[in-house]
Amino acid sequence: MIKFQDFKKDKKTSGDEEFDCVRKMNDWIENKNIQVVSVETLFEVTGDGFSTDTSFIMFRLWYKELC
């Protein structure tokens, strides 16, 4: 069965949100016996047709547990 784990930005800290989430994800993977299937990067896009802004939301890791 394929499962997922989300690694969201920390609302209390500012700065390198994506790098912090990658660190969290890598730490989580180290302690698991899994096969990584895919990693998604989720962004929020705001604005209108003339001007848009994107902001990082989270990484979503898709994985299979190994026996």
C-alpha positions as CSV (number, residue, x, y, z in Angstrom):
1,M,0.0,0.0,0.0
2,I,1.3,3.5,-0.9
3,K,1.1,6.0,1.9
4,F,2.1,9.7,2.2
5,Q,3.7,11.9,4.8
6,D,3.5,15.7,4.8
7,F,6.3,18.0,5.8
8,K,4.9,21.5,6.3
9,K,6.7,24.8,6.9
10,D,7.0,25.9,10.5
11,K,4.8,28.9,11.0
12,K,7.0,30.1,13.9
13,T,10.2,30.4,12.0
14,S,11.0,32.4,8.9
15,G,13.7,32.1,6.3
16,D,14.6,28.9,4.5
17,E,11.2,27.1,4.7
18,E,11.9,24.6,1.9
19,F,15.3,23.7,3.4
20,D,13.9,23.2,6.8
21,C,11.2,20.9,5.4
22,V,13.9,18.9,3.5
23,R,15.8,18.5,6.7
24,K,12.7,17.2,8.5
25,M,11.9,14.9,5.7
26,N,15.4,13.5,5.6
27,D,15.4,12.9,9.3
28,W,12.1,11.1,9.1
29,I,13.3,8.9,6.2
30,E,16.4,7.9,8.1
31,N,14.4,6.3,10.8
32,K,12.1,4.3,8.5
33,N,12.3,1.2,6.4
34,I,10.6,2.6,3.3
35,Q,10.9,2.9,-0.4
36,V,10.3,6.5,-1.7
37,V,7.9,6.5,-4.6
38,S,7.6,10.3,-5.2
39,V,8.0,13.7,-3.6
40,E,5.6,16.6,-4.4
41,T,6.2,20.3,-3.8
42,L,3.0,22.1,-3.0
43,F,2.7,25.9,-3.5
44,E,-0.1,28.3,-3.1
45,V,-0.7,30.7,-6.0
46,T,-2.5,34.0,-5.3
47,G,-3.3,37.0,-7.4
48,D,-5.1,37.7,-10.6
49,G,-4.3,37.2,-14.3
50,F,-1.9,40.0,-14.4
51,S,0.1,39.5,-11.2
52,T,0.6,36.3,-9.3
53,D,2.6,35.4,-6.2
54,T,3.6,31.9,-5.1
55,S,4.4,30.7,-1.6
56,F,5.7,27.3,-0.4
57,I,3.2,25.2,1.5
58,M,4.8,21.7,2.0
59,F,6.5,18.7,0.6
60,R,4.4,15.5,0.3
61,L,6.4,12.2,0.4
62,W,4.8,9.2,-1.2
63,Y,6.3,5.9,0.1
64,K,5.9,2.1,0.5
65,E,6.8,0.4,3.8
66,L,9.3,-2.4,3.4
67,C,8.9,-5.6,5.4
